[in-house]
Amino acid sequence: MIDLRAWGRLPGGEPVTLATLSDGEGLEVRVASYGATLTAIRTPDRDGRVEDVLLGFDRLESCLDPALQAGWPYFGSTIGRTANRIAGARFAIDGREHRLTANEGANQNHGGRRGFDRRLWTMEALDDRSGVRLRYRSPDGEEGFPGTLDVEAEMRIERPGTLLIAYRATTDAATHVSLASHGYFNLAGRAARTIGDHRLSIAASRFLPIDTAALPTGEQRPVTGTPFDLRNATLLSDVLARDDEQLRIGDGLNHCFALDAGAAPAARLVHEPSGRAMELRTTAPGLQVYSANAFDGSLHDEAGRPFVRRQAVALEAQHFPDSPNRPDFPPTLLRPGEVYRSETRLRFLTL
């Protein structure tokens, strides 16, 4: 089931649409055309009590608040053209260097100053009313990327309890593409203050160590014997309490896991007190895990509560960071005549 309605207007007067998707059995998902953003995911606990388990906002005005825009944490938005960091805000294609917009020191992060998360997409209901299709045309040179890129995002209830996020893109010139949905999750609900009471498992035998700029060093390190061995479900409070150089460099989890091929699910997040669980399946080669380390209380939700450190965890299915400059990483190069595709499924269930 789906409901589409006006959600307000951007400063330039452009109308924004909000879609509400429902499986009729308790799962409700809201999607905004601004940033192709998931604004809410409401799901019941073991006793049937429904909570919003995704950090976000119910009003467009909240998303456009100048303080939030200045400290933009990408709540639920679609990230592009390339998720995560690109070293030096540059890459070369066929011997030609392309300089990108730097928005994190000398590097680019999550597509630049105005990535896909700050663009207005068109939205239409799917024919079967199970979800929506969003489209955005990124012009040649936007944030420094070559080629005109046509992007589609399909977000729909695939079956009871399961949200499909599917991306598709084509280009008229060689470019790099890695799209991701940047959701922050707390299965206890938006009002919860910690992610430490959640258990996380990730089907990954290797992770990518980072330097002090949060860029990958190029190593794909085995997780064995490290806090990054999450092949068995582990309390996040225990993970974050470990004395480990990489956790110190990242100020917590801010790392990409190289997912084991064919693993299903790729990740599982469990909140035992409520009985809620979420399983993530994806075609992407990596999963960026970020434990909201930089939430310092300066930004607030619509109830006036500050967003606090380690309140939620972002699970971002994507290609590896800095892939355009790392030929040994899974490639992100897209050429004319090729089609970029990525699918991620979020299944919500109770224990």
C-alpha angles and dihedrals in degrees: 000000000000139000123192122195142158112274100186137274136288119239089267091056098255112147119240122210127212122202124198115203124192136182092203091239102081106289114114123176127186123203127187126204089223104091092347081269131182101220099177142008113190119189136160128251124225090282095048097257110145123220135170104248097185124078110237147100136279095208130057090219088064091054090051096048107131093230092053092045090052093051095032109181095184094241106200094330131142110253122214170218081357126357118225129006134338114196116240090359089266144094138173128236119190090344096309118114119223119199115211133199108275114218103160108052108292092340136078120237128191096349102314136275093327107024125165089285090070098043129096113242127196115245134202135168118253115248093250092049092235094122147321141285118218125194134195131175112210108201125226110277097020106153085349098298118137123233135028107276123202111202132190127189120191118194117179146144101258096183135340108308095007129107118194119206109189126177129195129178141174130186140200093214135029111280142147122260133182115155125191141173109234104208124164110209135200111165091199089066139262094292093058116109104206142043091196094098092060125096117221129194125183126187095225129123092186137040134191115249114216137212126229091281089056090248119138115257090217094253121120099206124198111248093219111122094008134100086251093071097107097150085118119048110269132183108252090221088061093047094050093047093059119113101236134144094226092051089051092050091048094039084233130333113349098137141120118235118211100228119226109249114260095007113152119218098023090197140006127199118194132186105192098189092062097029092233120141135177126202121199123204121179146167090216118107095225143042119207111208118197122178096203091254095162097054097117102170095260093112123060138203123233091271090058094253115140119240102243136200114284093002092137142004126238115216108191118182105207148119118290118284116265091013092149088066097037112073090183091062123083104283125256096183114126121191132191111281092029126102124219113215133178131167131190126180124199114197118192119201142152128241 
